[in-house]
């Protein structure tokens, strides 16, 4: 039996994974206990809190399509706009791309 899944990272990259192992084990998770737990009973001590700043830096992709190959483009952008994106840290080009995609998607939907 083969299982495929895609892992998404906050920087917008993804990794396609496939398990072809014939050793499909039953889950060791106690799902009845899990289903009966309240949110307050969940131990998040080993997980850092997701701040609004960290959430805002994440890039959301809809669907599970593979990332298309990027094309190189030379474009003129106002200096203050570029400076602002760069001031947000590593991955500013990915964020600019995400903004352009969101703009495109908003306009494609409005034309339908």
Secondary structure, DSSP 8 states (H G I E B T S, - for coil): --EEEEEE-TTS-EEEEEE--S------S-HHHHHH--GGG---TTS----HHHHHH-----S---------------HHHHHHHHHT-TTHHHHHHHHHHHHHHHHHHHH-
